[in-house]
Amino acid sequence: FASLINEWHWKYKYQQVYKAQRGMWLTPVELFSPYYSNILANFVSESMSTTMNNLNRHTIGDFEIVELGGGRGTNANSLLDHLRECHPDIYERLHRYTIFDTSPTLHELQREVLINQSIHAEKVQLLNIDMMDVAEGK
């Protein structure tokens, strides 16, 4: 952000990034990759570290991260990369990163990014499911 001159410059750069992306839907995860996901990973690490420090470390088991609507898998991949590189103790305790998504197309893209091409495949679970079923606990 320090390199941006003013609002016009921001809008110009934003348009360039938007045009360079595949597809026409961008989220902060896509625009600010990997930094946005790194912030989330740091939050997960801090939260889990606090929990483990407040309770007996040995009574805290593994934990799971759940993402609803995982898009292209960018957030999951970046978050897992950051946990593995910067918070390996927390990464080791992560049992599973589960993505619930309704889109068959995005589900296949997530599979390609997170299962077929990722070192995190053993930690990832992808579920192609209607979000109403998730909301109703089905």
C-alpha positions, 0 to 999 in steps of 0.5 A: 500500500505504501507504493500507492500514490492516491485513490486514483492510483488504487483504482487503477491498480485494482483494475489491473489486478481484476483484469489479470484474474481468471473469472470475474469474482474477486474476494480480499483473499484473491486480491491480497494473496497471500497476506489476507490468509496469512493474517487469518493463519496468525489469528488461528495460531494465536487463538490455539496457542492461547487455548493450549496455554490456558488449559493443559497442553496435553488435554487439547487434542487436534482441531479443525478449521471449517470454511464455507464456500472455499472459492478456488481454494486460495485461502485454504492453500495460503493459510495452510502454507503460512501455518506450516512455515511460521507456526509448525506446532499449530500446523501439526495439531491441525487435524483437518481443514474442511471446505463446504461448497455448493459449486461442483465447478469450484469443488473440482478446482479446489480438488486440483489446488488442494489435493492434487497439487498441494503438500497439504492434501492429507489435512484437507477434506472437500465436501460438495454440499448444499449450504442449507443442509449445512445450516440445518445440520444434515 
